[in-house]
């Protein structure tokens, strides 16, 4: 039986321990789009070996010193060179509201604006996670993921290294109780 859900976006998908795909081990995915045509989200807790200042240099972008040492994140395995910035700046012209107080921007002018504003909280992701029609529902039914409501606070202010555990605890589940089951592929 497939999950019957009006929309998983916005929401968090939390990878279960038996999810075998290394791109999603202990990941928390912020779902951005979910429809009959497919789904799209950003992995929030997989840091790349790259800082924003290095990304800025490579793209000829100036980065505010407050953001220079922040990590770039691997948003997923699809289009790994495409950039997505989650932020809290309502003044950026090109933005899509994901949640109250959380916006997504994808254009170079928006990125320039956000990277230069030291007062903006942000998370920059390269690539995204994508699913075909009904694929994510099948994976939920197989037990590969947990689903919970999302909020902006853990996206922009949480410790990425603790995000999986804290999100699971926030659901009222002890992470130690999530044991490996029969493999989900």
N, C-alpha and C positions, 0 to 999 in steps of 0.2 A: 504494500500500500504506500502510495506517495503522500508526502506531506501536503496538506491543503492549506496554503497560506496566501493571504491576499498579497502581501509583499514582504520580502525580507529586508528591504531597503527603506529607511536606514535601520541597521541593526548590526550586531556583532555575530560572526560565526567563530566559534572556538573549536580548534582542531582537537579531536579526541586522540588519545595515545596510539590507538591502532591505525590511524591514518598513515599509510606507508609512504606517501609522497614527501620527499625531503624538502620540497619548497614550502611545505605547510606544517612541519614538525613544531608542535606547541605554538602555533600561530593564532593570532587574533586578527580577523579580517573585518574591516568596516565595509559593509555592503553599500554601494553607491547606487546601483541600478539592479532591478529585478523585475522581469516581465516574461511574457510567453516566448519572447525571442531569445532570452538568455539572461545572464547575470554578470555583474562586474563589481569588484571590490578591491580594496587596498589592504595588503598585509601591513600591520602597524608596528610589529615588534621584531623585525628582521633587519638589523643594522647592516649597512654595506661598509666595506673598508674604505670609506670616503667621507670626508668632511665637507660641509657646505662651502667653505672657503676654497677647497680644491675644485669643487664643481664650478664655482664662480669663475675661477681662473681659466678653467677649460672652456667655458662658454662666454668669456669676456663680460662677466656680470660682477658688479660690485656687491659685496656682502657686508652688512653692518657687523662691527666687531662682536656685538652681542650674539650673533648667529654663527660666527666663523667656525667655531669648534663643534657645532652641532652635527650629528650624523645625518647622512643621507640614508634612506631606508629602501629596501628592496620590496616594492609594492606587490610584486608577483612576477611570474615567469613570462607573461605576455607583453610584447613590445618593451623589452627591458631598457631601451634608450629613451622612452617617452617619459616626460616629467609630469608629476601631479603634486600640487602643493595644497595641503590642508592648513587652514589658518583661521584666525578670529577677526580679521580686518574687514568690517562691513563697508569701508570706503573704497575698496578695490573695485574698479569698474567691471571687469570680467570676473564674475564669481557665480557659483551655484550654491545655494544654501542646502547643506546636507542635513544639519540639525540646528536647533537654535544656538547661535553663537559659534557655529562651525561652517566654514565655507570651503569649497573646492575651486581652485583656479588651475588652468592649464596653458594659458598663453604666455609668451615671453614678456609682454609688457606687465602683466599681473605679477609674474615671478620677480621681475626687476623691482617693482614697487614693494612687494612683501619682504624680499631679502634686504632691502635698504632700511626698512622700518624696524628699529631696535625694540619698539614696544609691542610688536606683533608676536604672538605665539604661533609656531608653525611646525609642521612635519612634512618634509619633502620626500616623495617616493619616486623611484624609477621603476617603471613597469606596473602591471596590474594583474590581478587574478580574474580569470574569465571562465564562464561556464556556458555550455550550449543550452538549448531549450530543455527545461525540466531536469537538467543534470544535477543542479544543486539540491533539488527536492529528492532525487534518488539517493544522493550521498547522505542527506539528512536521515532518510528512512533506513539506510544501511548502518547508521550509527557513527559515521565519520565525523560529524560536527554536532555541536550544541549550538543553540540559537538563543540570544537574549537581546533585550533592547539596548540601544547605544546611547551614549551621552558624550558631549564634547570634552568633558573634563579629562577622562583617561586618554583621549586621543592627543590632546595638546599638552597636558600637564602630568601625565602619569610616567612612571619609570618603565621604559620599553622592556627592560629585562624582567620586570615583575608583572607585566600586563596580563599574561596568560593566567598565572596563578591568582592574581587579584580579581580578574574578571570571573573566573570560576567560583571563587569565594563569594563574590558579589551575587551570584546566583543561589547562594545557600548550599553549595556543594563543597565538600572537602576534596581538594585536588588529589590527595593520597588515595581516595576511594575510586578514582578513575584509573582502573587497571587495564592493561593490555587485554583485548578480547581477540576473538577470531579476526584475522586480517581483513581490512577493508581496502579494496584496490580500486 
